[in-house]
């Protein structure tokens, strides 16, 4: 008999488990009297997860660079505004406030939809991809393009709400970050990374089994 075992894992702890599992398989087969040369174990990394690990490191690096670039300017904001250079944090704030699901108590998603229907009927709003509904690191790139394309409508609505006497911290947080040139540049860079790197790797990870 021949044993054929595929093993797929992702990050370092999983790779250690894969090594231990491989050793256990070989030991069990040997104990049953099998020739170790007949045991075939195929090992591979999960490219879906590896892509997210890489993108997560890139997002963290960009956030650190922007922190250093802004220097003391960012700490001048009051701590209650929760200003951040973390791209995923920005996207989650956008989804909390503008999501049509209206799942956040301070969100104005349903009102924003009505505002768009009244003043920008026919314009397309690009969805921010489940920023609050998952922990994938590449949501930081996937949602960046949507925020960029919706940016003018977001800012227009925020200005209107704040001029009506609104005093919601989430509104001030979003207005401050989305109005920042540096934050817009960050979103542009992440959008470029998504189109040039993330999408091709997603395609390869999903189609590699059918490629010649």
Beta strands, then each sheet from edge to edge (+ up, - down):
strand 1: 3-9
strand 2: 39-45
sheet 1: 1+ 2+
end
